[in-house]
Amino acid sequence: MGSDEPRDDRRLPPPARPQGAPAEGDDGAGARGRPPSVRETVADAKPTPVRDSVETRAAAAPAPTGAAPEQTVLAVEGTEWIVRVRGRGRAGADGGPAPLLVLGFFRANEQEAPEREALVVARGLAELTPRQVEGAFRASRPPPEPGTKKELFSETATKGRKGDG
């Protein structure tokens, strides 16, 4: 029972030593030229809790009663408007709540109620450029009358109600 193939008596090389494993005859302590293992270098380190790594900001509180409101002056088509922050809020869910400001536009400094209002995305009036404030003015509307309710679906409010004949 012979084989036609020549027999190779050469031995295969020894399997490669895993990285970080001690060499033959080495107990692992003080091996020269070997980098320290990850376990040795981070043994005392603990992971940072996620809540500590995320920047949290509390919702901006309204200005105290005695403090002057945030305001600026805007000139549009020859008319000077005083722009004041009338309210703050947050909206949104997926990407985190967006900071919102309600801007009131007044013609005179002594007015109680604004002539126009707009809602903008910003944390403070100082974050808005003059062009953004002017854009907010152009998109503004007169504020709703106190106590008025807007229908959720106004176009369907009078159509096809049960009992209408």
TAPEQUI-V100584 format. One record per residue. N is the residue number from 0. RES is the residue in one letter. D_FIRST is the distance of its C-alpha to the first C-alpha in Angstrom with 2 decimals. Layout:
n=N res=RES d_first=D_FIRST
n=N res=RES d_first=D_FIRST
This chain:
n=0 res=M d_first=0.00
n=1 res=G d_first=3.61
n=2 res=S d_first=6.66
n=3 res=D d_first=9.82
n=4 res=E d_first=12.06
n=5 res=P d_first=13.58
n=6 res=R d_first=13.67
n=7 res=D d_first=17.29
n=8 res=D d_first=18.69
n=9 res=R d_first=22.03
n=10 res=R d_first=23.55
n=11 res=L d_first=25.33
n=12 res=P d_first=29.12
n=13 res=P d_first=30.86
n=14 res=P d_first=32.33
n=15 res=A d_first=35.82
n=16 res=R d_first=38.68
n=17 res=P d_first=40.95
n=18 res=Q d_first=44.32
n=19 res=G d_first=46.82
n=20 res=A d_first=44.29
n=21 res=P d_first=44.90
n=22 res=A d_first=42.73
n=23 res=E d_first=40.69
n=24 res=G d_first=43.19
n=25 res=D d_first=46.05
n=26 res=D d_first=47.95
n=27 res=G d_first=49.16
n=28 res=A d_first=52.76
n=29 res=G d_first=54.14
n=30 res=A d_first=51.06
n=31 res=R d_first=52.25
n=32 res=G d_first=51.68
n=33 res=R d_first=50.65
n=34 res=P d_first=52.98
n=35 res=P d_first=54.56
n=36 res=S d_first=53.05
n=37 res=V d_first=54.97
n=38 res=R d_first=55.65
n=39 res=E d_first=57.31
n=40 res=T d_first=59.52
n=41 res=V d_first=60.72
n=42 res=A d_first=60.87
n=43 res=D d_first=64.64
n=44 res=A d_first=64.95
n=45 res=K d_first=65.60
n=46 res=P d_first=65.46
n=47 res=T d_first=68.77
n=48 res=P d_first=69.93
n=49 res=V d_first=70.17
n=50 res=R d_first=73.86
n=51 res=D d_first=74.61
n=52 res=S d_first=72.88
n=53 res=V d_first=74.67
n=54 res=E d_first=78.18
n=55 res=T d_first=80.58
n=56 res=R d_first=84.11
n=57 res=A d_first=86.78
n=58 res=A d_first=88.76
n=59 res=A d_first=91.72
n=60 res=A d_first=94.80
n=61 res=P d_first=98.03
n=62 res=A d_first=100.49
n=63 res=P d_first=102.90
n=64 res=T d_first=106.31
n=65 res=G d_first=108.16
n=66 res=A d_first=105.67
n=67 res=A d_first=106.27
n=68 res=P d_first=103.86
n=69 res=E d_first=101.48
n=70 res=Q d_first=103.30
n=71 res=T d_first=103.61
n=72 res=V d_first=105.93
n=73 res=L d_first=104.92
n=74 res=A d_first=107.09
n=75 res=V d_first=106.42
n=76 res=E d_first=108.71
n=77 res=G d_first=111.57
n=78 res=T d_first=111.37
n=79 res=E d_first=110.36
n=80 res=W d_first=108.18
n=81 res=I d_first=107.36
n=82 res=V d_first=103.77
n=83 res=R d_first=103.04
n=84 res=V d_first=100.00
n=85 res=R d_first=101.12
n=86 res=G d_first=97.96
n=87 res=R d_first=94.33
n=88 res=G d_first=91.33
n=89 res=R d_first=87.60
n=90 res=A d_first=85.72
n=91 res=G d_first=82.11
n=92 res=A d_first=79.02
n=93 res=D d_first=75.65
n=94 res=G d_first=76.08
n=95 res=G d_first=78.56
n=96 res=P d_first=82.24
n=97 res=A d_first=84.16
n=98 res=P d_first=87.46
n=99 res=L d_first=90.46
n=100 res=L d_first=94.08
n=101 res=V d_first=97.11
n=102 res=L d_first=99.45
n=103 res=G d_first=103.13
n=104 res=F d_first=105.29
n=105 res=F d_first=108.94
n=106 res=R d_first=111.84
n=107 res=A d_first=113.96
n=108 res=N d_first=112.94
n=109 res=E d_first=115.05
n=110 res=Q d_first=113.55
n=111 res=E d_first=112.08
n=112 res=A d_first=109.81
n=113 res=P d_first=107.86
n=114 res=E d_first=108.68
n=115 res=R d_first=105.00
n=116 res=E d_first=101.63
n=117 res=A d_first=98.02
n=118 res=L d_first=94.66
n=119 res=V d_first=92.33
n=120 res=V d_first=89.00
n=121 res=A d_first=89.74
n=122 res=R d_first=90.19
n=123 res=G d_first=93.58
n=124 res=L d_first=96.12
n=125 res=A d_first=95.26
n=126 res=E d_first=91.77
n=127 res=L d_first=93.33
n=128 res=T d_first=94.36
n=129 res=P d_first=97.81
n=130 res=R d_first=96.14
n=131 res=Q d_first=94.26
n=132 res=V d_first=97.53
n=133 res=E d_first=99.26
n=134 res=G d_first=96.43
n=135 res=A d_first=96.87
n=136 res=F d_first=100.60
n=137 res=R d_first=100.05
n=138 res=A d_first=97.73
n=139 res=S d_first=100.13
n=140 res=R d_first=102.28
n=141 res=P d_first=105.37
n=142 res=P d_first=104.43
n=143 res=P d_first=104.67
n=144 res=E d_first=107.85
n=145 res=P d_first=107.56
n=146 res=G d_first=106.78
n=147 res=T d_first=105.52
n=148 res=K d_first=102.26
n=149 res=K d_first=100.00
n=150 res=E d_first=98.48
n=151 res=L d_first=94.69
n=152 res=F d_first=94.47
n=153 res=S d_first=97.94
n=154 res=E d_first=97.31
n=155 res=T d_first=96.43
n=156 res=A d_first=99.03
n=157 res=T d_first=101.54
n=158 res=K d_first=99.29
n=159 res=G d_first=98.54
n=160 res=R d_first=99.42
n=161 res=K d_first=99.51
n=162 res=G d_first=103.05
n=163 res=D d_first=104.20
n=164 res=G d_first=105.73
